[in-house]
Amino acid sequence: MEPARELTKTLLNNTKNPKLAWQIFKRIASNPQFPSDSFNKSLPVVTRILIGAKMFTEINNLQQLILQSHTSDHTLLLLMRVLAQLGHVNLAVSQLQAFRSHHPNKPISISLYNLLIRFSIRDNHLDCVRVLYEDMVVCRVPFETYTFNLLIGGLCDSGCLEDARKVFDKMRERGCVPNEFSFGILVRGYCRAGRAGEGLELLEVMGSMGVGSNIVVYNTLVSAFCKEGKTNEAEKVVEMLREDGLVPNVVTFNSRISGLCGSGKVLEASRIFRDMQVDNELGLPQPDMITYNLMLDGFCKEGMMEEAKTLIETMKENSVGLKVESYNIWLSGLVRNGMLLEAQGVLNEMAEKGVQPTIVSYNILMDGLCKNGMLRDAKTVMSLMKNGGVTPDVVSYSILLHGYCKKGMISEANKHLNIMIANGCFPNNYTCNSLLESLWKEGKVLEAEELLKKMKERGYALNMVTYNIVIDGLCKLGQVDKAVETMHDLWDQEDTDGNDNNSCKPDLITYSTIINTLCKDGKLDEAKKKFIEMIGRNVYPDSVIYNIFVSNLCKKGKVSSAFRVLKEMEKKGYNKSLQTYNSLILGLGMKSQFFEMYGLMNEMRERGIAPNVSTYNNMIRCLCESGQTDDATKLLDEMLDNGVSPNISTFKLLIRPLCQIGEFRPAQEVFNISLSIFGHKETLYSFMFNELVAGDELLEAKDVFMSALDRCYSIANFSYQDFINRLCKAEMLECATEVLKKMVKKRYAFEPASFMPVIDGLRMTGNNRDADEFAELMLEMGSEIKVSNQVNRNTKVNNRRKVVNNDESNWRNVLHRDDGSGATLKILNKNKA
């Protein structure tokens, strides 16, 4: 048997006796006749044995043995490699330093430094990286471009981007020319840090140095700009890519589509997707599974369910097919848009097609059901999950627990928690914190405090997430003083313990919550004191804190003070965000400083910040309050031109002032557009009706109300009593009678007093027959409401006399919502035309 194999076998046989193994190795390896290659082959084995036994003194002795008996640099490199691979790169570096101190003039190969740098970066030992770099500089070790690439990559991954750039800039000083990988690594670092603009500048430097760029660098930049919402810049990079003689691949197009969908520009993304589908004509890459999933997700998130359904059918027909990831996106979209019956059908389809639903599939459906209060069906889905061989996880149980908490069914939640634990699924901090948050949101203070007490008793490590939930709950319930007291208790505990554990130190979220509440309560002086306190506690404000002050000062009309805060914010290196601009625009608008308000919007665009629906709503509100409804309407046109989807508030802001100044026809047009976008929402009908009634446009109000009755809407938010009174006073008794008869025919349970003005009017005109009929109905309705109140004093009388099934499992009730799903912008543009 050869010496190396014999020694290795002996060492392995003595693994459980590391001291004996070391003595055997030392005795044999010290023999000058022992071959160097045999020594090298057995070195990893003995090193692993010593490391496993934590015999670090013997490791140092091993190094001395190498230097005395086997001076080959390869052997030393081998020892360092084994130490680094075993996760002891710091020990390997200390061995290197010890060697350097004893043999300062002995050269060490660059390959050893590269090896140690690579493992130091892998194990996140930046201190070792710095030691190695400085040692190379002092000892004048000739650098390689690969060495610099390792250093730059490690620093970027650790978030030390400025240091990475300094190392990059020193490459030429050390005789190394950056290659495409050097640039690519640094560009990726800038992009991951949200600084894609600087990455693009580096691309230009790359060209000036004659280093050829590649598709990977360009794709990195396209993806980064898209993630930052800067789709225009992403498109410019694509053009640069083409000018550089490169061809965009499917990754490039997927990045573009992802960015456009993420910024709400789904129609534009759809256009690119369609171009990809006709690749034979345009020479574009054919969409892959990722492309289809991105488009499917985009359609679903924008409520464009018809388009999503068409895409699903296309995927079924072509070679792409439907995988479980695609089904999960489709499920999520259906649930998000309230189409729960269809979602259940998708789950059944998956089983029929042989696609096994994952835990994610079941959780998506359960989450949708619980959010709609359909807990019985959610439990059924969990049973299906178990029958399908999928074990519910913490998320599954947490979804049901959330559902129970939101419905105030605390006893059921506790019961479910016990079932969860009995099934071997133990709630973690996240689960308990989620439950705690739900209880606070529901205003169930006693239950929340009881849960917090149980968390402490059962040994849960309460962290700042937990306490921030408590503080936020107290603030939302108007108990800001108690919230401040809780925060001070945490500081007192920290000061008493005197430890460095940051887990229970009030943080930026804590102060943001308290300062925001104080500002909203008008206690600006107290908010400022907390701001000073946080800085004294070494909790430094970010842009969120500054924006809280700016927003609340603007809302209170203190625009000059808001601009002073803004100046301080910019001094600290924080730029104005979309939220900042929206607050300032509102503040200036409230002061009727419209020239400055429009100036800010122009500044936003120059800085690449696109106004959103809140920006336009703030401007529309202020213009309408100043009577400038024409300018406000023009802003609606501008929104559509810029691809910004208005929300229901946008239309309410326009309808009310138009009605108040008697511009009922334009108000009706705005109302009709809102219906085409959002569907026939009850809130839109009730709002329009109430504004028409307030403006005495009774015939138009009648049309809106009758349409609402046809749709069986709840009339709780309709001022129908005032409407009937006004009809009677305006001698429109026939209209009032018609409205009442329809309400009765539709079996609505409404306020019986609504009959009185009609009955009086009928008697005055001599129509006693109809008057008596209405009087009888009034008495009957009053009796029914009284009985209903006696049966359950805590149950409000339903606005409709028609029996409505309120069972948790009423799929149809949820299904028949008219959410106006579809291409919002497409509809808007059609209406404009």
Disulfide bonds with the S-S distance in Angstrom:
none
